[in-house]
Amino acid sequence: MATNLPLIALMGNPNSGKTAIFNLLTGMNQKVSNYPGITVEQRR
């Protein structure tokens, strides 16, 4: 699957704001909660 889109990964400690940044950048609405492991779906 050839594409010119860059592959970007958000990595970091639990509860460090990765999902909040993801939501802001993509306009999607992944669930945010105050315990590790809540974001379990992969979105593209």
C-alpha distance matrix in Angstrom:
0.0 3.8 6.5 10.2 11.1 12.9 12.7 16.3 18.4 21.9 24.2 27.9 30.9 31.5 33.0 32.1 30.5 26.8 26.4 28.7 26.7 23.5 25.4 26.8 23.6 21.5 24.5 23.7 26.5 25.8 29.0 31.1 33.9 36.2 35.2 32.4 29.5 29.6 26.0 24.2 21.4 17.9 17.1 14.1
3.8 0.0 3.8 7.0 9.0 11.1 11.9 15.7 18.4 21.9 24.4 28.1 31.4 32.3 33.6 32.4 30.7 27.0 26.9 28.9 26.4 23.5 25.5 26.4 22.9 21.3 24.4 24.2 27.3 26.8 30.3 32.0 35.0 37.3 36.5 33.7 31.1 31.2 27.5 26.1 23.4 19.7 18.5 15.1
6.5 3.8 0.0 3.8 5.5 8.2 9.8 13.3 16.5 19.8 22.6 26.3 29.7 30.6 31.6 30.1 28.2 24.6 24.5 26.1 23.5 20.7 22.6 23.1 19.6 18.1 21.2 21.4 24.7 24.6 28.1 29.8 33.0 35.3 34.8 32.2 29.8 29.7 25.9 25.0 22.2 18.5 16.7 13.0
10.2 7.0 3.8 0.0 3.8 6.5 9.4 12.5 16.1 19.2 22.2 25.8 29.3 30.5 31.3 29.4 27.4 24.0 24.2 25.4 22.4 20.1 22.1 22.0 18.3 17.4 20.6 21.5 24.9 25.0 28.6 29.9 33.2 35.3 35.1 32.7 30.6 30.5 26.7 26.3 23.6 19.9 17.9 14.3
11.1 9.0 5.5 3.8 0.0 3.8 6.6 9.3 12.9 15.8 19.0 22.5 26.0 27.0 27.6 25.8 23.7 20.3 20.4 21.6 18.7 16.3 18.3 18.4 14.7 13.8 17.2 17.9 21.3 21.4 25.0 26.2 29.4 31.6 31.5 29.2 27.2 27.0 23.2 23.0 20.4 16.8 14.6 11.1
12.9 11.1 8.2 6.5 3.8 0.0 3.8 6.2 9.9 13.0 15.9 19.5 23.1 24.4 25.2 23.2 21.4 18.1 18.8 20.1 17.0 14.9 17.6 17.6 13.9 13.8 17.5 18.2 21.2 20.9 24.2 24.9 28.0 29.8 29.6 27.0 25.3 25.5 21.8 21.9 19.9 16.2 14.7 11.6
12.7 11.9 9.8 9.4 6.6 3.8 0.0 3.8 6.8 10.3 13.0 16.7 20.2 21.4 22.7 20.9 19.4 15.8 16.7 18.6 15.8 13.5 16.5 17.2 13.9 13.6 17.4 17.4 19.9 18.9 22.0 22.7 25.5 27.2 26.6 23.9 22.1 22.5 18.9 18.7 17.0 13.4 12.5 10.1
16.3 15.7 13.3 12.5 9.3 6.2 3.8 0.0 3.8 6.8 9.8 13.3 16.9 18.2 19.2 17.2 15.8 12.3 13.5 15.3 12.4 10.5 13.9 14.5 11.4 11.9 15.7 15.7 17.9 16.8 19.6 19.8 22.6 24.0 23.7 21.0 19.6 20.1 16.6 17.1 15.8 12.6 11.9 10.4
18.4 18.4 16.5 16.1 12.9 9.9 6.8 3.8 0.0 3.8 6.2 9.9 13.3 14.7 16.1 14.4 13.5 9.9 11.5 13.9 11.5 9.9 13.6 14.7 12.4 13.0 16.5 15.9 17.4 15.5 17.8 17.7 20.0 21.1 20.4 17.6 16.3 17.2 14.0 14.6 14.0 11.3 11.6 11.3
21.9 21.9 19.8 19.2 15.8 13.0 10.3 6.8 3.8 0.0 3.8 6.9 10.2 11.5 12.5 10.6 9.8 6.3 8.5 10.8 8.7 7.9 11.6 12.8 11.3 12.5 15.5 14.9 15.7 13.7 15.5 14.8 16.9 17.8 17.4 14.8 14.1 14.9 12.0 13.5 13.6 11.8 12.2 12.7
24.2 24.4 22.6 22.2 19.0 15.9 13.0 9.8 6.2 3.8 0.0 3.8 7.2 9.2 11.2 9.4 10.0 7.2 10.1 12.5 11.1 10.9 14.5 15.8 14.8 16.1 18.8 18.0 18.2 15.7 16.8 15.5 16.8 17.0 16.0 13.1 12.8 14.5 12.4 13.7 14.8 13.5 14.8 15.8
27.9 28.1 26.3 25.8 22.5 19.5 16.7 13.3 9.9 6.9 3.8 0.0 3.8 6.6 8.6 6.7 8.6 7.1 10.5 12.5 11.7 12.5 15.6 16.7 16.6 18.2 20.5 19.6 19.2 16.6 16.9 14.9 15.5 14.9 14.0 11.3 12.1 14.1 12.9 14.8 16.6 16.0 17.4 18.9
30.9 31.4 29.7 29.3 26.0 23.1 20.2 16.9 13.3 10.2 7.2 3.8 0.0 3.8 6.4 5.6 8.8 8.6 11.4 13.3 13.5 14.6 17.1 18.5 19.0 20.5 22.3 21.2 20.1 17.3 16.7 14.2 13.9 12.5 11.3 8.8 10.6 12.9 12.8 14.9 17.4 17.6 19.4 21.4
31.5 32.3 30.6 30.5 27.0 24.4 21.4 18.2 14.7 11.5 9.2 6.6 3.8 0.0 3.8 5.5 8.1 8.3 10.0 12.1 13.3 14.1 16.0 17.9 18.9 20.0 21.3 19.7 18.0 15.0 13.8 11.2 10.4 9.0 7.6 5.2 7.5 9.5 10.1 12.5 15.4 16.4 18.3 20.8
33.0 33.6 31.6 31.3 27.6 25.2 22.7 19.2 16.1 12.5 11.2 8.6 6.4 3.8 0.0 3.8 5.7 7.5 8.7 9.7 11.7 13.1 14.3 15.9 17.6 18.9 19.6 18.3 16.3 13.7 12.2 9.0 8.1 6.6 6.9 6.5 9.1 9.7 10.4 13.6 16.2 17.3 18.6 21.2
32.1 32.4 30.1 29.4 25.8 23.2 20.9 17.2 14.4 10.6 9.4 6.7 5.6 5.5 3.8 0.0 3.8 5.9 8.5 8.9 9.7 11.8 13.6 14.5 15.8 17.7 18.9 18.2 16.9 14.7 14.1 10.9 11.1 10.0 10.7 9.8 12.0 12.6 12.4 15.5 17.5 17.9 18.8 20.8
30.5 30.7 28.2 27.4 23.7 21.4 19.4 15.8 13.5 9.8 10.0 8.6 8.8 8.1 5.7 3.8 0.0 3.8 5.6 5.1 6.3 8.6 10.0 10.7 12.4 14.3 15.2 14.7 13.5 11.9 11.7 8.8 10.2 10.3 11.7 11.2 12.6 12.2 11.3 14.7 16.0 16.3 16.5 18.4
26.8 27.0 24.6 24.0 20.3 18.1 15.8 12.3 9.9 6.3 7.2 7.1 8.6 8.3 7.5 5.9 3.8 0.0 3.8 5.5 5.3 6.1 8.7 10.0 10.7 12.2 13.8 13.0 12.5 10.5 11.3 9.5 11.5 12.3 12.8 11.3 11.7 11.5 9.5 12.5 13.4 13.1 13.3 15.1
26.4 26.9 24.5 24.2 20.4 18.8 16.7 13.5 11.5 8.5 10.1 10.5 11.4 10.0 8.7 8.5 5.6 3.8 0.0 3.8 5.4 4.9 6.0 8.6 9.8 10.4 11.3 9.9 8.9 6.8 7.7 6.6 9.5 11.4 12.2 11.3 11.0 9.7 7.4 10.6 11.1 11.3 11.2 13.4
28.7 28.9 26.1 25.4 21.6 20.1 18.6 15.3 13.9 10.8 12.5 12.5 13.3 12.1 9.7 8.9 5.1 5.5 3.8 0.0 3.8 5.4 5.1 6.3 8.7 10.1 10.3 9.9 8.8 8.2 9.0 7.3 10.2 12.0 13.9 13.8 14.1 12.5 10.7 14.2 14.4 14.6 13.7 15.6
26.7 26.4 23.5 22.4 18.7 17.0 15.8 12.4 11.5 8.7 11.1 11.7 13.5 13.3 11.7 9.7 6.3 5.3 5.4 3.8 0.0 3.8 5.4 5.1 6.1 8.6 9.8 10.4 10.7 10.4 12.1 10.8 13.8 15.3 16.7 16.0 16.1 15.1 12.7 15.7 15.4 14.7 13.5 14.5
23.5 23.5 20.7 20.1 16.3 14.9 13.5 10.5 9.9 7.9 10.9 12.5 14.6 14.1 13.1 11.8 8.6 6.1 4.9 5.4 3.8 0.0 3.8 5.5 5.3 6.0 8.0 7.7 8.7 8.1 10.7 10.6 14.0 16.1 17.1 15.9 15.2 13.9 10.9 13.3 12.3 11.2 9.7 10.7
25.4 25.5 22.6 22.1 18.3 17.6 16.5 13.9 13.6 11.6 14.5 15.6 17.1 16.0 14.3 13.6 10.0 8.7 6.0 5.1 5.4 3.8 0.0 3.8 5.6 5.4 5.4 5.1 5.6 6.5 9.2 9.5 13.2 15.9 17.4 17.0 16.3 14.2 11.5 14.1 13.0 12.6 10.5 11.9
26.8 26.4 23.1 22.0 18.4 17.6 17.2 14.5 14.7 12.8 15.8 16.7 18.5 17.9 15.9 14.5 10.7 10.0 8.6 6.3 5.1 5.5 3.8 0.0 3.8 5.7 5.5 7.5 8.7 10.2 12.6 12.3 15.8 18.1 20.0 19.7 19.5 17.6 15.0 17.8 16.6 15.9 13.6 14.1
23.6 22.9 19.6 18.3 14.7 13.9 13.9 11.4 12.4 11.3 14.8 16.6 19.0 18.9 17.6 15.8 12.4 10.7 9.8 8.7 6.1 5.3 5.6 3.8 0.0 3.8 6.0 8.2 10.5 11.7 14.7 14.8 18.3 20.5 22.0 21.1 20.4 19.0 15.9 18.1 16.5 14.9 12.3 11.9
21.5 21.3 18.1 17.4 13.8 13.8 13.6 11.9 13.0 12.5 16.1 18.2 20.5 20.0 18.9 17.7 14.3 12.2 10.4 10.1 8.6 6.0 5.4 5.7 3.8 0.0 3.8 5.3 8.5 10.0 13.5 14.6 18.4 21.1 22.3 21.3 20.1 18.3 15.0 16.6 14.4 12.7 9.6 9.1
24.5 24.4 21.2 20.6 17.2 17.5 17.4 15.7 16.5 15.5 18.8 20.5 22.3 21.3 19.6 18.9 15.2 13.8 11.3 10.3 9.8 8.0 5.4 5.5 6.0 3.8 0.0 3.8 6.7 9.5 12.7 14.0 17.8 20.8 22.4 22.1 21.0 18.6 15.7 17.7 15.5 14.6 11.5 11.6
23.7 24.2 21.4 21.5 17.9 18.2 17.4 15.7 15.9 14.9 18.0 19.6 21.2 19.7 18.3 18.2 14.7 13.0 9.9 9.9 10.4 7.7 5.1 7.5 8.2 5.3 3.8 0.0 3.8 6.3 9.7 11.8 15.5 18.8 20.1 19.7 18.2 15.6 12.7 14.4 12.1 11.7 8.8 10.0
26.5 27.3 24.7 24.9 21.3 21.2 19.9 17.9 17.4 15.7 18.2 19.2 20.1 18.0 16.3 16.9 13.5 12.5 8.9 8.8 10.7 8.7 5.6 8.7 10.5 8.5 6.7 3.8 0.0 3.8 6.4 8.7 12.3 15.8 17.3 17.4 16.2 13.1 10.9 13.0 11.4 12.2 10.2 12.5
25.8 26.8 24.6 25.0 21.4 20.9 18.9 16.8 15.5 13.7 15.7 16.6 17.3 15.0 13.7 14.7 11.9 10.5 6.8 8.2 10.4 8.1 6.5 10.2 11.7 10.0 9.5 6.3 3.8 0.0 3.8 6.5 9.9 13.4 14.2 14.0 12.5 9.5 7.1 9.3 8.3 9.6 8.8 11.8
29.0 30.3 28.1 28.6 25.0 24.2 22.0 19.6 17.8 15.5 16.8 16.9 16.7 13.8 12.2 14.1 11.7 11.3 7.7 9.0 12.1 10.7 9.2 12.6 14.7 13.5 12.7 9.7 6.4 3.8 0.0 3.8 6.6 10.3 11.4 11.9 10.8 7.3 6.5 9.3 9.6 11.9 12.0 15.3
31.1 32.0 29.8 29.9 26.2 24.9 22.7 19.8 17.7 14.8 15.5 14.9 14.2 11.2 9.0 10.9 8.8 9.5 6.6 7.3 10.8 10.6 9.5 12.3 14.8 14.6 14.0 11.8 8.7 6.5 3.8 0.0 3.8 7.1 8.9 9.9 10.0 7.1 7.2 10.8 12.0 14.0 14.3 17.5
33.9 35.0 33.0 33.2 29.4 28.0 25.5 22.6 20.0 16.9 16.8 15.5 13.9 10.4 8.1 11.1 10.2 11.5 9.5 10.2 13.8 14.0 13.2 15.8 18.3 18.4 17.8 15.5 12.3 9.9 6.6 3.8 0.0 3.8 5.8 8.1 9.1 6.5 8.5 11.8 13.9 16.4 17.4 20.7
36.2 37.3 35.3 35.3 31.6 29.8 27.2 24.0 21.1 17.8 17.0 14.9 12.5 9.0 6.6 10.0 10.3 12.3 11.4 12.0 15.3 16.1 15.9 18.1 20.5 21.1 20.8 18.8 15.8 13.4 10.3 7.1 3.8 0.0 3.8 7.0 9.5 8.3 10.8 13.9 16.6 19.0 20.3 23.5
35.2 36.5 34.8 35.1 31.5 29.6 26.6 23.7 20.4 17.4 16.0 14.0 11.3 7.6 6.9 10.7 11.7 12.8 12.2 13.9 16.7 17.1 17.4 20.0 22.0 22.3 22.4 20.1 17.3 14.2 11.4 8.9 5.8 3.8 0.0 3.8 6.6 6.6 9.7 12.2 15.5 17.9 19.9 23.2
32.4 33.7 32.2 32.7 29.2 27.0 23.9 21.0 17.6 14.8 13.1 11.3 8.8 5.2 6.5 9.8 11.2 11.3 11.3 13.8 16.0 15.9 17.0 19.7 21.1 21.3 22.1 19.7 17.4 14.0 11.9 9.9 8.1 7.0 3.8 0.0 3.8 5.8 8.2 10.1 13.6 15.7 18.0 21.2
29.5 31.1 29.8 30.6 27.2 25.3 22.1 19.6 16.3 14.1 12.8 12.1 10.6 7.5 9.1 12.0 12.6 11.7 11.0 14.1 16.1 15.2 16.3 19.5 20.4 20.1 21.0 18.2 16.2 12.5 10.8 10.0 9.1 9.5 6.6 3.8 0.0 3.8 5.6 6.6 10.3 12.6 15.3 18.6
29.6 31.2 29.7 30.5 27.0 25.5 22.5 20.1 17.2 14.9 14.5 14.1 12.9 9.5 9.7 12.6 12.2 11.5 9.7 12.5 15.1 13.9 14.2 17.6 19.0 18.3 18.6 15.6 13.1 9.5 7.3 7.1 6.5 8.3 6.6 5.8 3.8 0.0 3.8 5.9 9.0 11.9 14.0 17.6
26.0 27.5 25.9 26.7 23.2 21.8 18.9 16.6 14.0 12.0 12.4 12.9 12.8 10.1 10.4 12.4 11.3 9.5 7.4 10.7 12.7 10.9 11.5 15.0 15.9 15.0 15.7 12.7 10.9 7.1 6.5 7.2 8.5 10.8 9.7 8.2 5.6 3.8 0.0 3.8 6.0 8.3 10.3 13.8
24.2 26.1 25.0 26.3 23.0 21.9 18.7 17.1 14.6 13.5 13.7 14.8 14.9 12.5 13.6 15.5 14.7 12.5 10.6 14.2 15.7 13.3 14.1 17.8 18.1 16.6 17.7 14.4 13.0 9.3 9.3 10.8 11.8 13.9 12.2 10.1 6.6 5.9 3.8 0.0 3.8 6.7 9.7 13.2
21.4 23.4 22.2 23.6 20.4 19.9 17.0 15.8 14.0 13.6 14.8 16.6 17.4 15.4 16.2 17.5 16.0 13.4 11.1 14.4 15.4 12.3 13.0 16.6 16.5 14.4 15.5 12.1 11.4 8.3 9.6 12.0 13.9 16.6 15.5 13.6 10.3 9.0 6.0 3.8 0.0 3.8 6.4 10.0
17.9 19.7 18.5 19.9 16.8 16.2 13.4 12.6 11.3 11.8 13.5 16.0 17.6 16.4 17.3 17.9 16.3 13.1 11.3 14.6 14.7 11.2 12.6 15.9 14.9 12.7 14.6 11.7 12.2 9.6 11.9 14.0 16.4 19.0 17.9 15.7 12.6 11.9 8.3 6.7 3.8 0.0 3.8 6.8
17.1 18.5 16.7 17.9 14.6 14.7 12.5 11.9 11.6 12.2 14.8 17.4 19.4 18.3 18.6 18.8 16.5 13.3 11.2 13.7 13.5 9.7 10.5 13.6 12.3 9.6 11.5 8.8 10.2 8.8 12.0 14.3 17.4 20.3 19.9 18.0 15.3 14.0 10.3 9.7 6.4 3.8 0.0 3.8
14.1 15.1 13.0 14.3 11.1 11.6 10.1 10.4 11.3 12.7 15.8 18.9 21.4 20.8 21.2 20.8 18.4 15.1 13.4 15.6 14.5 10.7 11.9 14.1 11.9 9.1 11.6 10.0 12.5 11.8 15.3 17.5 20.7 23.5 23.2 21.2 18.6 17.6 13.8 13.2 10.0 6.8 3.8 0.0
